[in-house]
Amino acid sequence: MPHWDSDTEKITVDYHNIINKKKRPVCVWLTGKKGLVVQSLLAVILFFMGMIVGYLVRKNVHETYIRSNVTCAEQVTSDYNITVGQQLRRTIELENIREDLKLITREARVPGTTTGQLFGEKIRKWLNNSGLDNVYMAPYKVLVSYSGSEYSSPVPNSVQLLNNNGTSVFKCNTDNHPPRQLVMNPYSFFSKNGTASGDLVYANYGRSRDFKQLDALNISVANKIVIMRYGKVKGVDYLKVLMATRYKAKGVLLYADPADYNGPGVKNVAKTWWLPGNAIQRGFVGRWNRGDPLTPFVPAIDGMYRINSSDDLYATKIPVQPISYDDAQLLLRELTEGAPPEGWKGGLNISYNLSTLQNNQTVQMDVFSKSVQQKINNVIGVIKGTVESDRYVIIGSHYDSLTFGAVDPGTGLSIFLELAKKFGKLLKEGKWRPRRSIIFAAWDATEFGNIGSEEWLEENKKELSTRTVAYINLEAAVTGNWTFSADANPLLRQVLYEATKVVLCPDPGHHDLSVYEMWRQRLPIVPGSKDQSKPKVNDFTKVGDQLAFNYFIGIPAMDIHYTYKRQLYNLENYPVYGTALDDFMYVSTYIDSNFTVHKALAEVAAEVLLRLSSSNKLPMDCSDYNKPFEVALDYTERYYGERIRGANLTLDYLKKAVGNFQESTKRFQKVFSTLKEPDNFTEIIQMNNQLLQLPQAFIAPYSRTPPTGTTPLSSFSILPRYNPSRDAYYFVNLQYAIDFGPKDIDTWKNKVNFTLSVTTAAIQSAANILSDGVLNRT
């Protein structure tokens, strides 16, 4: 043992005893031949135990992080599978869609109310039961608008004709046809609360040109009630109210004229799909339709700055109320002066005089609107992808409605729910998992200005703008049974063509044709011509959740639907839009009695979703942008070229940018079309990413007001828009700057120059994305 001398602080170690200490015997069974056998057996056992542990660890990592039931090799080569598509389409059941629509339309789903909250929970339960990977609620506290009769007044809004002594001649019917607890009374969302009275003036559609024409006829609307028909100002009825306000009107009445909502020569509307005279169309008239008006450009979640909730910020400046065309006829019949200009007569059996009620009568309107902050809920369901789980394909439908909402949004929502069930069923069976993640989004409060989708985009803008492949919108998905139709970003045309080619036409007389072939015949790319080489894909023709995706954060979007024969009827919308008659009976009796159209549209949506989420190469052709840009450039030269050159500005740089972009798309597609997996796996990922970045290039950093102007707003898209009156695409921001710019010539020139610069730079940046401009510039 060691010895320590505390006086000298020395330690003495007896190394001899340590070295000569008797060794302990080792285990006999590990020595000799017997030990060699035992050691070999132990090695074999440890090896197999290691294999088992390794398998279990790998299996856990594979399921937890790779999140797939396929092998690594299959992940790398995963692609759209035509057999999976066929199996999926066969499982879609029209009876499910019918029953879901019946459940959806039992009562109104008003955002922020108890009924609306409970229905959101029901959607969450349905998606959970579908077998998706994850389902959650995305709540926001937002400003909504209610009819005062339900919340602050014992009576509904009222409109009445009064004698010169103040007694009532007659009162418009502004109460409900269904029981009040099922559907809210008719009102205009975000109208100013208050009373207005005065003489009556008819202002046609309430467009700028209509008010100018009244002005030219020396008919003033100042201090009077203006009555206007819905239509011609697509989805933005606030602009009608704004024009009336600018001309100092005291109040606005809106109605759906039979000339715009019933077919030519239709007299008897009983038991038909046409609009009856006692129905009242509700609608949004607020000054802000980009989400919650109190939290512009930021999400309406806890901790966010909110604008003071003064009515002046978001509501109209004057009271607004919708009435039926029966009641409109009674009021308009009392007007005695001013013959209507050409095009001002509607479908009522009256003269459509413009002004002056007889015998000094007046119209009085009492509006009890109430705007309050309420909680709304989006419901989000997720299927996680394999190879590219950080790439998203989103399909959405809103679920809120102020009436029964069978066509809008019920037809789209019932298809949306069926798709969630069938994609979930594929997951449960372990037969399939997408290459990219799929997101099912049920939006709340779309009726109040696309609030639900806008707030979700604002909350997740950075993530979604860089990762999302496309957005598919299902809203008023079945408004008729004549043909398939689509509003879409040009980048999504090819996937629409391919998806519709594999689905049979639901028309009873044309089961031998595909949806694509019937679409091509009935809506050719050049309407009225013999050119039926491709069907027409429309620019976006209506306001909806798809617009913010496409135009404000640069995610290519589509809205798909079956429609009526628009060339024959020329309707503003399906006849009972926004009324209490938009119920299950209306859809099942007059539009799609056996629900085969719903099933066909569900199959098309399933194919689009499957191809976008599973194809190794994105089914997109960027050269589909070329024609709209070419037409828009020609339109600008034809209608504005002289004015631009007269201001010492030039279109040369814009023309050069468009030419560069067209050449880049052609070169890109030529290479992209030759790539195949697994040999070109890296190249495909790279070029897919370039396609995803492309729509981002068209998002300019400022609104139509340059940064030196009064209020630079959120970003906007410079993508050409379609002008139906001239059958041409145009640069909407450039036209706006030229036509509605400042009156001061120098300020106008600066604004036009700035807008030209922004447009040119955006198009050139798109060309650079496709040609790797930073790397290859000379």
Stockholm file with secondary structure:
# STOCKHOLM 1.0

chainA/1-778         MPHWDSDTEKITVDYHNIINKKKRPVCVWLTGKKGLVVQSLLAVILFFMGMIVGYLVRKNVHETYIRSNVTCAEQVTSDYNITVGQQLRRTIELENIREDLKLITREARVPGTTTGQLFGEKIRKWLNNSGLDNVYMAPYKVLVSYSGSEYSSPVPNSVQLLNNNGTSVFKCNTDNHPPRQLVMNPYSFFSKNGTASGDLVYANYGRSRDFKQLDALNISVANKIVIMRYGKVKGVDYLKVLMATRYKAKGVLLYADPADYNGPGVKNVAKTWWLPGNAIQRGFVGRWNRGDPLTPFVPAIDGMYRINSSDDLYATKIPVQPISYDDAQLLLRELTEGAPPEGWKGGLNISYNLSTLQNNQTVQMDVFSKSVQQKINNVIGVIKGTVESDRYVIIGSHYDSLTFGAVDPGTGLSIFLELAKKFGKLLKEGKWRPRRSIIFAAWDATEFGNIGSEEWLEENKKELSTRTVAYINLEAAVTGNWTFSADANPLLRQVLYEATKVVLCPDPGHHDLSVYEMWRQRLPIVPGSKDQSKPKVNDFTKVGDQLAFNYFIGIPAMDIHYTYKRQLYNLENYPVYGTALDDFMYVSTYIDSNFTVHKALAEVAAEVLLRLSSSNKLPMDCSDYNKPFEVALDYTERYYGERIRGANLTLDYLKKAVGNFQESTKRFQKVFSTLKEPDNFTEIIQMNNQLLQLPQAFIAPYSRTPPTGTTPLSSFSILPRYNPSRDAYYFVNLQYAIDFGPKDIDTWKNKVNFTLSVTTAAIQSAANILSDGVLNRT
#=GR chainA/1-778 SS CCEEETTTTEEECCHHHHHTSCCCCCCGGGSHHHHHHHHHHHHHHHHHHHHHHHHHHHHHHIIIIICCSSCHHHHHHCCCCHHHHHHHHHHCCHHHHHHHHHHHTTSCBCTTSHHHHHHHHHHHHHHHHHTCSEEEEEEEEEEEEECHHHHTCSSCCEEEEECTTSCEEEECCCSCSSCTTTSCCCCEETCCCEEEEECEEECTTCCHHHHHHHHHTTCCCTTSEEEEESCSSTTCTHHHHHHHHHTTCSEEEEECCHHHHSCTTCCCCTTSSSCCTTCCCCEECCSCCSSCTTSTTSCSSTTCCCCCCCHHHHSCSSCEEECCHHHHHHHHTTEEECCCCTTCCCSSSSCCCCEEEGGGCEEEEEECCEEEEEEEEEEEEEECCSTEEEEEEEEEEECCBSSCCIIIIIHHHHHHHHHHHHHHHHHHTTSCCCSEEEEEEEESCCTTTSHHHHHHHHHSHHHHHHHEEEEEECSSCBSCSSEEEEEECGGGHHHHHHHHHTSBCCCTTCTTSBHHHHHHHHSBSSTTSSCCSSBCCBCCCSCSTHHIIIIISCCCEEEEEEECCHHHHCCSSCTTTTSTTCSHHHIIIIICTTCHHHHHHHHHHHHHHHHHHHCSSCSCCGGGGHHHHHHHHHHHHHHHHHHHHHTTCCSHHHHHHHHHHHHHHHHHHHHHTTCCTTTTHHHHHHHHHHHHHHHHHTEESSCSSCTTSSCCCSCEECCCEEETTTTEEECHHHHHHHHSSCSSHHHHHHHHHHHHHHHHHHHHHHHHHHHTHHHHCC
#=GC SS_cons         CCEEETTTTEEECCHHHHHTSCCCCCCGGGSHHHHHHHHHHHHHHHHHHHHHHHHHHHHHHIIIIICCSSCHHHHHHCCCCHHHHHHHHHHCCHHHHHHHHHHHTTSCBCTTSHHHHHHHHHHHHHHHHHTCSEEEEEEEEEEEEECHHHHTCSSCCEEEEECTTSCEEEECCCSCSSCTTTSCCCCEETCCCEEEEECEEECTTCCHHHHHHHHHTTCCCTTSEEEEESCSSTTCTHHHHHHHHHTTCSEEEEECCHHHHSCTTCCCCTTSSSCCTTCCCCEECCSCCSSCTTSTTSCSSTTCCCCCCCHHHHSCSSCEEECCHHHHHHHHTTEEECCCCTTCCCSSSSCCCCEEEGGGCEEEEEECCEEEEEEEEEEEEEECCSTEEEEEEEEEEECCBSSCCIIIIIHHHHHHHHHHHHHHHHHHTTSCCCSEEEEEEEESCCTTTSHHHHHHHHHSHHHHHHHEEEEEECSSCBSCSSEEEEEECGGGHHHHHHHHHTSBCCCTTCTTSBHHHHHHHHSBSSTTSSCCSSBCCBCCCSCSTHHIIIIISCCCEEEEEEECCHHHHCCSSCTTTTSTTCSHHHIIIIICTTCHHHHHHHHHHHHHHHHHHHCSSCSCCGGGGHHHHHHHHHHHHHHHHHHHHHTTCCSHHHHHHHHHHHHHHHHHHHHHTTCCTTTTHHHHHHHHHHHHHHHHHTEESSCSSCTTSSCCCSCEECCCEEETTTTEEECHHHHHHHHSSCSSHHHHHHHHHHHHHHHHHHHHHHHHHHHTHHHHCC
//
